[in-house]
Amino acid sequence: MDDTVDAQAPTELAPSPDPTEAIKAWSLVDDEPPPPRLSAGRITALAVAGALALIAGSGVLAAYHLRSKPEPVSVPAVAQTATPSPSSVVASPPPPPPAPVTTVVVSTVVAAAPPAPPNYPQLLADELRKKRWRVWNAEQLGEVADFVCMKFWEGWTYDRLVHAMIYSTPSKTLKEATEFTDAVMVVYPDCVPR
């Protein structure tokens, strides 16, 4: 046996003349798995189609059910009167005389219904209109008045509340804030600084 290697004979470890030949040789093998039959897009499309078919089927079933049942019709009851036969007619006795009636007069005093609670937001709007304010929404004024009273009950001073109103609404002047606070104190009971 000859242990000499011929330089021209290709071996398994010898480099090939084309560097991509080995890659091509391996890539020509058809071992790739087939593409999946149900991809994510197909599954989504099937789910949407199934849901639409279910909705359409239930709609058709509901329409059939509503059309197939007749609405109940109420039949008026007919009173049947028996005609008396001549042999069954018997004279009825006369009614008894009326019994004496004793009349008792009972007088009760019915108290008037309690007056409706005052509409404080509307009263506040009227008070501000006296001061030449244009009031568009009395309910919204009532919410601000509730805020003023709540802050007084929490212990805020008159000056602190007026300044808070000026800072919370930049278009409000000191005069407007004091007029509003004064009107709230006039209209709302127990709404005073503590």
MODELLER restraints for C-alpha pairs under 7 A, 6 or more apart:
rsr = mdl.restraints
at = mdl.atoms
rsr.add(forms.Gaussian(group=physical.xy_distance, feature=features.Distance(at['CA:120:A'], at['CA:187:A']), mean=6.96, stdev=0.5))
rsr.add(forms.Gaussian(group=physical.xy_distance, feature=features.Distance(at['CA:120:A'], at['CA:188:A']), mean=6.82, stdev=0.5))
rsr.add(forms.Gaussian(group=physical.xy_distance, feature=features.Distance(at['CA:121:A'], at['CA:138:A']), mean=5.37, stdev=0.5))
rsr.add(forms.Gaussian(group=physical.xy_distance, feature=features.Distance(at['CA:121:A'], at['CA:139:A']), mean=5.75, stdev=0.5))
rsr.add(forms.Gaussian(group=physical.xy_distance, feature=features.Distance(at['CA:121:A'], at['CA:141:A']), mean=6.35, stdev=0.5))
rsr.add(forms.Gaussian(group=physical.xy_distance, feature=features.Distance(at['CA:121:A'], at['CA:142:A']), mean=4.44, stdev=0.5))
rsr.add(forms.Gaussian(group=physical.xy_distance, feature=features.Distance(at['CA:122:A'], at['CA:138:A']), mean=5.67, stdev=0.5))
rsr.add(forms.Gaussian(group=physical.xy_distance, feature=features.Distance(at['CA:123:A'], at['CA:187:A']), mean=6.67, stdev=0.5))
rsr.add(forms.Gaussian(group=physical.xy_distance, feature=features.Distance(at['CA:124:A'], at['CA:183:A']), mean=6.65, stdev=0.5))
rsr.add(forms.Gaussian(group=physical.xy_distance, feature=features.Distance(at['CA:124:A'], at['CA:184:A']), mean=6.62, stdev=0.5))
rsr.add(forms.Gaussian(group=physical.xy_distance, feature=features.Distance(at['CA:124:A'], at['CA:187:A']), mean=6.04, stdev=0.5))
rsr.add(forms.Gaussian(group=physical.xy_distance, feature=features.Distance(at['CA:125:A'], at['CA:135:A']), mean=6.27, stdev=0.5))
rsr.add(forms.Gaussian(group=physical.xy_distance, feature=features.Distance(at['CA:125:A'], at['CA:138:A']), mean=5.67, stdev=0.5))
rsr.add(forms.Gaussian(group=physical.xy_distance, feature=features.Distance(at['CA:127:A'], at['CA:183:A']), mean=6.40, stdev=0.5))
rsr.add(forms.Gaussian(group=physical.xy_distance, feature=features.Distance(at['CA:128:A'], at['CA:183:A']), mean=6.76, stdev=0.5))
rsr.add(forms.Gaussian(group=physical.xy_distance, feature=features.Distance(at['CA:129:A'], at['CA:135:A']), mean=6.95, stdev=0.5))
rsr.add(forms.Gaussian(group=physical.xy_distance, feature=features.Distance(at['CA:145:A'], at['CA:184:A']), mean=6.04, stdev=0.5))
rsr.add(forms.Gaussian(group=physical.xy_distance, feature=features.Distance(at['CA:149:A'], at['CA:191:A']), mean=5.14, stdev=0.5))
rsr.add(forms.Gaussian(group=physical.xy_distance, feature=features.Distance(at['CA:152:A'], at['CA:191:A']), mean=6.83, stdev=0.5))
rsr.add(forms.Gaussian(group=physical.xy_distance, feature=features.Distance(at['CA:152:A'], at['CA:192:A']), mean=6.21, stdev=0.5))
rsr.add(forms.Gaussian(group=physical.xy_distance, feature=features.Distance(at['CA:152:A'], at['CA:193:A']), mean=4.85, stdev=0.5))
rsr.add(forms.Gaussian(group=physical.xy_distance, feature=features.Distance(at['CA:152:A'], at['CA:194:A']), mean=6.32, stdev=0.5))
rsr.add(forms.Gaussian(group=physical.xy_distance, feature=features.Distance(at['CA:153:A'], at['CA:194:A']), mean=6.62, stdev=0.5))
rsr.add(forms.Gaussian(group=physical.xy_distance, feature=features.Distance(at['CA:155:A'], at['CA:193:A']), mean=6.87, stdev=0.5))
rsr.add(forms.Gaussian(group=physical.xy_distance, feature=features.Distance(at['CA:155:A'], at['CA:194:A']), mean=5.70, stdev=0.5))
rsr.add(forms.Gaussian(group=physical.xy_distance, feature=features.Distance(at['CA:156:A'], at['CA:193:A']), mean=6.76, stdev=0.5))
rsr.add(forms.Gaussian(group=physical.xy_distance, feature=features.Distance(at['CA:157:A'], at['CA:193:A']), mean=5.83, stdev=0.5))
rsr.add(forms.Gaussian(group=physical.xy_distance, feature=features.Distance(at['CA:158:A'], at['CA:193:A']), mean=6.18, stdev=0.5))
rsr.add(forms.Gaussian(group=physical.xy_distance, feature=features.Distance(at['CA:162:A'], at['CA:177:A']), mean=5.61, stdev=0.5))
rsr.add(forms.Gaussian(group=physical.xy_distance, feature=features.Distance(at['CA:162:A'], at['CA:178:A']), mean=6.18, stdev=0.5))
rsr.add(forms.Gaussian(group=physical.xy_distance, feature=features.Distance(at['CA:165:A'], at['CA:177:A']), mean=6.31, stdev=0.5))
rsr.add(forms.Gaussian(group=physical.xy_distance, feature=features.Distance(at['CA:166:A'], at['CA:172:A']), mean=5.51, stdev=0.5))
rsr.add(forms.Gaussian(group=physical.xy_distance, feature=features.Distance(at['CA:166:A'], at['CA:173:A']), mean=6.36, stdev=0.5))
rsr.add(forms.Gaussian(group=physical.xy_distance, feature=features.Distance(at['CA:166:A'], at['CA:174:A']), mean=6.64, stdev=0.5))
rsr.add(forms.Gaussian(group=physical.xy_distance, feature=features.Distance(at['CA:166:A'], at['CA:177:A']), mean=6.47, stdev=0.5))
rsr.add(forms.Gaussian(group=physical.xy_distance, feature=features.Distance(at['CA:185:A'], at['CA:191:A']), mean=5.41, stdev=0.5))
rsr.add(forms.Gaussian(group=physical.xy_distance, feature=features.Distance(at['CA:185:A'], at['CA:192:A']), mean=5.91, stdev=0.5))
